[in-house]
């Protein structure tokens, strides 16, 4: 009498001839396709790295007074917030910048609510008699990192950074209309101002003071509602005053009366409409490999950079592609002749390329496993394993999307990492069904399959949950690397559980359908593959049990094992293997950060940056570079954590260096 089936055998018996099994398999496949299409593709995992800058103005105060009266009390108040990891302060003349960094994993909204509540409820930490302004809170997070940047530059000597800035500001409005766009900002350019240069002699001649000019400008540049008029069944809103709209309006402004005649601003001052005094410089330089990116001109040119970030949950590849398409449509209209546009960052493309590359490696690993099963068990068994693995990966991708992960190098690496263990359940089940079918070819498959699955079900369940128990604790690691690497343990654990379900539900149904047409025959000896493996095993193991030399051979084996272990451990010591948390990414970009002595003019900072850039231009792999003096380059993830966006002093500068694609160079970006 056959012993009763265990849980795995009962599951196999219930689904091997059930009409709902193929429907379940189809649902898993469609869910995987749906997840692949809808899951956002990104460069890095979406993690909560919430920080905020609290800007407290203190007009007229020195840096020492700002530190003593504002920065230090602010540290005491803000450090009491739950979930705060660090509080940094920077004291400048007239301004205190307090950076509050929350622990990784604290939800963005929760962190900001706590910060706003603390600042508002402790408003008395600043004495109202000090003259300190209202604190301004500017939050920063992972979605503030621009995914695409365009550098506008020109070789036309008649154009400068000011005209490029005007073009860039016009483009901002168009790019902001793209779905999924969060922030669009222009970096560089002197700014647009209307400057009033007072003539002291003419002012004295007309009896006008500087205070009169200031008051006239303030009164003329104001507008406010003054009620409404109702007439003819219509209501007309009345507004008094107006705003100054042009330099001509400023020139025609009446600032006083002299000898019963109005005195206009143009009578006592010169009004200049144009660029402000530069406080920051952006330059675009070409490299030795500029031709590979379609850059035909060589040299150093004035530039501005347009940086675009995406909303949370938006697909970086789609947003970046839409931005480039919109920019191409603006050529000849908002972008005039003589203004060149170069894409200096495209994280959408790199995210898409990395996702496709990892998906290709995933497919290759799956194909390799199927090929191994093909040679070891046969064609039909290989088809079963291939289908089971494909369904497992599809269901895991859907579960990953439902969990909230995106398609990035870490989440896809988790699947590649676990492909070797994901196939174990299906292979073990198929192999045991194949073995029983070979031993009892005359027995109907629907009778053999539950018994075969039940025989290996217990060890398979135990092995699956043992692997999950080994991987899952990694998901609870704290700090920055914990949430960053969490897709590996979570995706791998979900994949292992799903593979177990597929092995017990879908694999028996596939075996019953695909193996039942095999011709029945009595077992007449072992097949050729088995005989070869048996012969190899005997040649290797027989000397280990030899009566005369067995002990010596076993000792030599142990010595060889320990020698190999010692050599493996020594590899990092001699630097033949470099130990890192993450592998080198080999990006096609890197950044040079420059800090000059405090007090260095921004023009000197720009000069040093351009000298460094001129040397970088001689490197064969460099296509182009951008120097940023007195302002920060578009930040990346590293710049977000290190707060490079605060680098706006005249003595600070960055160089963004772009390289040819990694497929077109021998050296890696970190070499």
Secondary structure, DSSP 4 states (H G I P E B T S, - for coil): -PPPP-HHHHHHHHHTT-THHHHHHHHHHHHHHHHHHHSPB-SS------EEEEEEE-TT--HHHHIIIIIHHHHHHHTTSTTEEEEEEEEETTEEEEEEEEPTTS-HHHHHHHHHHHHHHTGGGS-GGGT----EEEEE-GGGS-SEEEEEEE--TT--HHHHHHHHHHHHHHHHTSTTEEEEEEE----EEEEEEE-HHHHHHHT--HHHHHHHHHHHSEEEEEEEEEETTEEEEEEEEE---SHHHHHT-EEEEETTEEEEHHHHEEEEEEEPPPS-EEEEEE-TTGGGGT----SEEEEEEEEEEE-TT--HHHHHHHHHHHHHHHBTTTB-TTEEEEEEEEHHHHHHHHHHHHHHHHHHHHHHHHHHHHHHT-HHHHHHHHHHHHHHHHHHHHHHHHHT--BSHHHHHHHHHHHHHHHHHHHHHHHHHHHHHHHTTTS-HHHHHHHHHHHHHHHHHHHHHHHHHHHHGGGG--HHHHHHHHHHHHHHHHHHHHHHHHHHHHHHHHHHHHSTTSPP----S--HHHHHHHHHHHHHHGGGG-TTTHHHHHHHHHHHHHHHHHHHHHHHHTTSS---SS-----SEEEEEEEPPTT--HHHHHHHHHHHHHHHTTSTTEEEEEEEESSPPPP-HHHHHTTGGG--STTEEEEEEEE--GGG-SS-TT-
